[in-house]
């Protein structure tokens, strides 16, 4: 499973580094910063990749909260988050909260875009 994340964002990097410490061999961490290969692999623009977390699993791309759920499901220490945040009502609020936070992180980091 490939996890596409923004390593140039200090907040994103700090969170992903927590997950990396768990040394889960099934998780392949891909920095999207100025990474044309990531754009090609996901069929997403640099703007789309910067806007949300992406995960590729078995040929399918998962975005945002669905990407986080897949990551958490793979890490034993975070499986409780997966179980909690996938509950229908909780998922809905998680989705809204994630989109708000992701939007502001995007605004903070959009200077790294090519245009």
C-alpha positions as CSV (number, residue, x, y, z in Angstrom):
1,X,0.0,0.0,0.0
2,X,1.4,3.4,-1.0
3,X,0.7,6.4,1.2
4,X,1.1,9.8,-0.6
5,X,1.7,12.6,1.8
6,X,3.2,16.1,1.9
7,X,6.6,15.9,3.6
8,X,7.2,19.6,3.2
9,X,4.3,20.4,5.5
10,X,5.6,20.4,9.1
11,X,2.2,19.3,10.5
12,X,1.7,16.5,7.9
13,X,5.3,15.3,8.4
14,X,5.0,15.2,12.1
15,X,1.9,13.0,12.0
16,X,3.3,10.7,9.3
17,X,6.5,10.3,11.3
18,X,4.4,8.9,14.1
19,X,3.1,6.3,11.8
20,X,6.5,5.6,10.2
21,X,7.9,4.8,13.7
22,X,5.6,1.7,13.8
23,X,7.7,0.2,11.0
24,X,4.8,-1.4,9.1
25,X,6.3,-3.0,6.0
26,X,3.0,-2.9,4.1
27,X,3.1,0.9,4.2
28,X,5.2,2.6,1.5
29,X,5.5,6.3,2.3
30,X,5.7,8.5,-0.8
31,X,6.5,12.3,-0.5
32,X,4.4,14.2,-3.1
33,X,6.6,17.3,-2.9
34,X,7.5,18.1,-6.5
35,X,7.0,14.4,-7.4
36,X,5.8,13.9,-11.0
37,X,5.9,10.2,-10.5
38,X,3.4,10.4,-7.7
39,X,1.1,12.5,-10.0
40,X,1.4,9.8,-12.7
41,X,0.9,6.9,-10.3
42,X,-2.3,8.4,-8.8
43,X,-3.5,10.2,-11.9
44,X,-3.8,13.3,-9.7
45,X,-2.5,16.8,-10.1
46,X,0.0,18.3,-7.7
47,X,-2.8,20.5,-6.4
48,X,-5.0,17.4,-5.7
49,X,-2.2,15.5,-4.0
50,X,-1.4,18.6,-1.9
51,X,-5.0,19.0,-0.9
52,X,-5.6,15.6,0.8
53,X,-3.8,12.4,1.9
54,X,-3.9,9.7,-0.8
55,X,-3.5,5.9,-0.5
56,X,-3.1,3.4,-3.3
57,X,-4.2,0.0,-2.4
58,X,-4.7,-2.9,-4.9
59,X,-4.9,-0.4,-7.8
60,X,-7.5,1.9,-6.2
61,X,-6.8,5.4,-5.0
62,X,-8.4,6.4,-1.6
63,X,-8.5,10.0,-0.6
64,X,-8.8,12.0,2.6
65,X,-10.6,10.3,5.5
66,X,-10.8,7.0,3.6
67,X,-7.0,7.1,3.1
68,X,-6.5,7.7,6.9
69,X,-8.8,4.9,7.7
70,X,-6.7,2.5,5.6
71,X,-3.5,3.6,7.2
72,X,-4.9,3.3,10.7
73,X,-6.3,-0.2,9.9
74,X,-2.7,-1.4,9.0
75,X,-1.1,-0.1,12.2
76,X,-2.0,-2.2,15.3
77,X,-1.5,0.8,17.6
78,X,-3.9,2.9,15.6
79,X,-6.5,0.2,14.8
80,X,-8.8,1.6,17.5
81,X,-8.9,4.9,15.6
82,X,-10.0,3.0,12.5
83,X,-12.8,1.2,14.4
84,X,-14.0,4.4,16.0
85,X,-13.9,6.7,13.0
86,X,-15.4,4.3,10.5
87,X,-18.7,4.3,12.6
88,X,-21.3,6.0,10.3
89,X,-22.1,9.1,12.5
90,X,-18.5,9.5,13.6
91,X,-17.3,9.1,10.0
92,X,-19.5,12.0,8.9
93,X,-18.1,14.4,11.5
94,X,-14.6,13.1,10.9
95,X,-15.1,13.8,7.2
96,X,-16.2,17.4,7.8
97,X,-13.4,18.1,10.3
98,X,-10.8,16.6,8.0
99,X,-11.9,18.7,5.1
100,X,-11.7,21.9,7.2
101,X,-8.2,21.1,8.5
102,X,-7.0,19.9,5.1
103,X,-8.3,23.1,3.4
104,X,-6.3,25.3,5.8
105,X,-3.2,23.1,5.5
106,X,-3.6,23.4,1.7
107,X,-3.7,27.2,2.0
108,X,-0.6,27.1,4.2
109,X,1.4,24.9,1.8
110,X,0.1,25.9,-1.7
111,X,3.2,28.0,-2.3
112,X,5.0,24.7,-3.2
113,X,2.8,24.2,-6.3
114,X,4.5,24.6,-9.6
115,X,2.3,27.4,-11.0
